[in-house]
């Protein structure tokens, strides 16, 4: 009788310990997971800020009749494509993130062409409103880079925790999956420097 009771107490004790470990693991992973999701919101906000600037830039440039309309159309189309990609922050797959990055890269490329083109239009270049929009765009691009780096840091913290033993044994059962990282676009390591000279 005593051996049976001891065995039952031992089993209950082991189950309680496992339960406590699972609860502690869950409580460790939840803040890391939420941190990644919150940081994704910051990434989207920075990209949205850029998207919000584009109609004003295009509208200002349209005021100059000789400005290349095809360039403006390409920027508008790229903006539409970039803002149509939506991702669930709790389930970011590498494929989804790649699709998001490709759409944003398309917009970056179209904007680069627009900014290179406007150098040929001194009147547009001298427009105070346009210059401020371009300065704001530059600040926004810097913010995008900062937020993407922070997202990668938060994702790394979560991914490391999920992969460490023994957490790796139960993280998936608790619904925690590793997150994809932002990666540099192909060829960006050789990207040319772009400078805007508003002085002339």
URBEL-V996906 format. One record per residue. N is the residue number from 0. PHI is phi as a letter, one per 30 degrees, with the letter a starting at -180 (NA if undefined). PSI is psi in whole degrees, 0 to 359 (999 if undefined). NEAR is the number of other ideal C-beta (glycine too) atoms within 10 Angstrom. Layout:
n=[N	N]
phi=[PHI	PHI]
psi=[PSI	PSI]
near=[NEAR	NEAR]
//
This chain:
n=[0	1	2	3	4	5	6	7	8	9	10	11	12	13	14	15	16	17	18	19	20	21	22	23	24	25	26	27	28	29	30	31	32	33	34	35	36	37	38	39	40	41	42	43	44	45	46	47	48	49	50	51	52	53	54	55	56	57	58	59	60	61	62	63	64	65	66	67	68	69	70	71	72	73	74	75	76	77	78	79	80	81	82	83	84	85	86	87	88	89	90	91	92	93	94	95	96	97	98	99	100	101	102	103	104	105	106	107	108	109	110	111	112	113	114	115	116	117	118	119	120	121	122	123	124	125	126	127	128	129	130	131	132	133	134	135	136	137	138	139	140	141	142	143	144	145	146	147	148	149	150	151	152	153	154	155	156	157	158	159	160	161	162	163	164	165	166	167	168	169	170	171	172	173	174	175	176	177	178	179	180	181	182	183	184	185	186	187	188	189	190	191	192	193	194	195	196	197	198	199]
phi=[NA	d	d	d	d	d	d	d	d	d	d	d	d	d	d	d	d	d	e	d	d	d	d	d	d	e	d	d	d	e	d	d	d	d	d	d	d	d	d	d	e	d	d	d	d	d	d	d	e	d	d	d	d	d	e	d	d	d	d	d	d	d	d	c	e	d	d	d	d	d	d	d	d	d	d	d	d	d	d	d	d	d	d	d	d	c	b	d	d	d	b	d	c	e	d	d	d	d	d	d	d	d	d	d	d	d	d	e	d	d	d	d	d	d	d	d	d	d	e	d	b	e	d	d	d	d	d	d	d	d	d	d	d	d	d	d	d	d	d	d	d	d	d	e	d	d	d	d	d	d	d	e	d	d	d	d	e	d	d	d	d	d	d	d	d	c	e	e	d	b	e	d	d	d	j	c	b	d	c	d	c	d	b	d	d	e	i	d	d	c	d	d	d	c	b	c	c	c	d	c]
psi=[314	321	320	318	318	319	317	316	319	316	314	320	317	315	319	317	317	316	318	320	316	316	316	320	313	316	336	321	329	309	324	317	316	325	320	315	318	319	327	322	321	322	311	321	318	317	324	322	318	315	324	332	331	314	323	321	313	317	318	316	327	335	348	103	325	353	139	111	327	326	318	321	317	321	315	317	319	323	316	317	318	323	353	349	115	140	137	115	339	354	55	113	160	324	318	316	323	318	317	313	319	318	317	324	323	319	319	317	316	320	322	318	319	314	327	324	320	342	335	0	91	323	318	319	329	348	119	319	316	318	318	322	318	320	318	323	318	317	322	320	321	319	320	314	316	313	323	317	320	322	313	322	314	318	321	317	314	313	319	316	318	324	345	140	139	3	324	335	332	352	314	320	331	356	16	124	155	156	151	159	153	139	155	141	150	129	353	341	344	21	138	152	136	123	141	125	100	0	337	999]
near=[5	6	7	8	9	10	10	10	10	10	10	10	10	10	10	10	10	11	10	10	13	13	11	11	20	16	9	14	19	12	11	18	23	14	17	23	16	12	21	21	12	17	23	16	12	19	22	13	16	21	17	13	18	23	12	15	22	18	13	19	22	11	12	14	6	9	19	16	11	9	19	19	12	18	23	14	13	23	23	13	15	22	17	8	15	8	16	10	17	14	10	21	13	12	9	15	20	13	13	20	18	13	19	23	15	16	22	18	14	22	22	14	15	22	17	12	16	22	14	11	16	10	11	18	17	11	19	8	12	22	15	12	19	21	12	16	19	13	12	18	15	11	17	20	12	13	20	21	12	14	26	19	13	20	22	14	15	22	19	12	18	21	11	10	6	9	18	11	9	16	22	11	10	15	10	22	15	18	27	20	15	19	13	10	14	8	7	10	7	6	11	7	4	10	6	13	7	12	5	7]
//
